[in-house]
Amino acid sequence: MGTSLKKVAKKAKDYKYVLMVMRHAKTEPFGNGGDAGRELTDKGRKQAKSVAKGLASFKLVPDRIVCSSATRARQTCDRMLKVFGDDPKVDYRQSLYEGGVQSVFDELAQTKEKRRTLLILGHEPTVSIACQWIAGSESDPTLLDLLNLGMSPASIAVFGADEPFNQWQLHSGELIALLTAKDFD
């Protein structure tokens, strides 16, 4: 897409609260371990590290990460934490693997006000559908159209708002950007 991370970071600073919703990085095809046990490919490991480096370089490191308990999501998070360090509080949730869109809203509702930058790391189609429901009327219609196509591996939707996450309802955040793994190269 060619989105400038610098512009995204500058726009995010206009808001008190920044939400990033991410799809896990590139994964191996289905194997003997079933869907929940699928692991990242070499490309996926590189994507996760690249995304984390890009976010860190523009001071968009989350202070809380809520991650699906599926192997590929945990591996994505682990690679990112190698860049972020020990600062983000991390919670792993089975609900983000099997709970659908409501699980994303449940995590927003449970996030304390002191948390200013939240990363929710999950799966398609839940992440793109949740993002469509989170996006407020001030969001760019072109970005909303792109969400209708789904989020590719290691993509991130970035939202901003001035209300704490636990007050977010439908259409509460401005969709600032939809970043693909290539935007971090």
Residue pairs with C-beta under 8 A, 6 or more apart in sequence:
1 146
1 178
1 179
1 180
1 182
1 183
2 183
3 177
3 178
3 179
3 183
5 54
5 57
5 58
5 179
5 183
5 184
6 58
8 58
8 60
8 158
8 176
8 177
8 179
9 58
9 59
9 60
11 160
11 176
11 177
12 18
12 60
12 158
12 160
12 176
14 160
15 160
15 161
15 162
15 174
16 116
16 161
16 162
16 163
17 116
17 117
17 118
17 160
17 161
17 162
17 163
17 164
17 165
18 60
18 116
18 117
18 118
18 158
18 159
18 160
19 108
19 118
19 120
19 134
19 158
19 159
19 160
19 161
19 165
19 168
19 173
20 55
20 60
20 62
20 117
20 118
20 119
20 120
20 156
20 157
20 158
20 159
21 104
21 119
21 120
21 122
21 127
21 130
21 131
21 134
21 156
21 157
21 159
22 51
22 76
22 119
22 120
22 121
22 122
22 127
22 154
22 155
22 156
22 157
23 121
23 122
23 123
23 124
23 127
23 128
23 151
23 152
23 153
23 154
23 155
23 156
24 40
24 44
24 68
24 70
24 72
24 73
24 75
24 76
24 121
24 122
24 123
24 153
24 154
25 40
25 43
25 44
25 45
25 47
25 48
25 51
25 72
25 75
25 76
25 79
25 153
25 154
25 181
26 40
26 41
26 43
26 44
26 47
26 153
26 154
26 181
27 38
27 39
27 40
27 41
27 44
27 72
27 153
28 38
28 39
28 40
28 41
29 38
30 38
31 37
31 38
33 71
35 70
36 69
36 70
36 71
36 97
37 70
37 71
38 70
38 71
38 72
39 71
39 72
39 75
40 48
40 72
40 75
40 76
40 79
44 72
44 75
44 76
44 153
44 154
45 75
45 79
47 153
47 154
47 181
47 184
48 75
48 76
48 77
48 79
48 80
48 154
49 79
49 80
49 82
49 83
50 154
50 181
50 184
50 185
51 80
51 154
51 156
51 181
51 184
52 79
52 80
52 81
52 82
52 83
52 84
53 83
53 184
54 183
54 184
55 61
55 62
55 84
56 83
56 84
60 117
60 158
61 84
61 87
61 88
61 117
62 84
62 88
62 117
62 118
62 119
63 87
63 88
63 89
63 115
63 116
63 117
63 118
64 88
64 89
64 90
64 91
64 111
64 115
64 117
64 118
64 119
65 77
65 80
65 81
65 88
65 89
65 90
65 91
65 118
65 119
65 120
65 121
66 90
66 91
66 93
66 96
66 107
66 111
66 118
66 119
66 120
66 121
67 73
67 74
67 76
67 77
67 90
67 91
67 92
67 93
67 96
67 120
67 121
67 122
68 74
68 92
68 93
68 94
68 96
68 97
68 121
68 122
68 123
69 92
69 93
69 94
69 96
69 97
70 97
70 123
73 96
73 97
73 121
73 122
73 123
74 92
76 121
76 154
77 90
77 121
81 88
81 90
88 119
89 115
93 99
93 103
93 107
95 103
95 106
96 103
96 104
96 107
96 120
96 121
96 122
96 123
96 126
97 122
97 123
99 106
99 126
100 126
101 126
101 129
101 130
101 133
103 122
103 126
104 120
104 122
104 126
104 127
104 130
104 134
105 130
105 133
105 168
107 118
107 120
108 118
108 165
108 166
108 168
109 165
109 166
109 168
110 166
111 118
111 164
111 165
111 166
112 166
113 164
113 166
115 165
118 165
120 127
120 130
122 130
124 150
124 151
125 150
127 151
127 157
128 147
128 148
128 149
128 150
128 151
128 157
131 147
131 151
131 157
131 159
131 175
132 144
132 147
132 148
133 170
133 171
134 159
134 168
134 170
134 171
134 172
134 173
134 175
135 143
135 144
135 147
135 159
135 171
135 173
135 174
135 175
136 161
136 171
136 172
136 173
136 174
136 175
137 171
138 174
139 173
139 174
139 175
140 175
143 175
143 177
143 178
144 175
146 178
147 157
147 175
147 178
151 157
151 178
152 180
152 181
153 181
154 180
154 181
154 184
155 178
155 179
155 180
155 181
156 177
156 178
156 179
157 175
157 177
157 178
157 179
158 175
158 176
158 177
158 178
158 179
159 173
159 174
159 175
159 176
160 173
160 174
160 176
161 168
161 172
161 173
161 174
163 172
